[in-house]
């Protein structure tokens, strides 16, 4: 294992959070050892639809980026997901093939939340 695959993670809100309906921000980080991050998408419906999340902070071509997506949250359950793309066109898979010790785990991670 010498190079980390493209990956993103939502850090705000936290899993199982309870949010108020209305204006919210979904934020997190993305990185790739294969090239700079060119795009991050966020889904609020478990991956049915995706919206591009602007990159708001960069730490260098082969380092992490921070993304933020303004979101009008509606009451109910939501399943937040993010996926990143790097300059080589690599992205995160929904299902990661088995790999020894799981070091290459870069699948799309889901953050379940409740909006009231």
Buried (B, 14 or more C-beta within 10 A) or exposed (E): EEEBBBBBBBEEBEEEBEBEEEEBEBBBBBBBBBBBBBBBBBBBEBBEEBEEBEBEEEEEEBEBBBBBBEBEBEEEEBBBBBBBBBBEEBBBEEEBEEEEEEEBEBBBBBBEBBBE
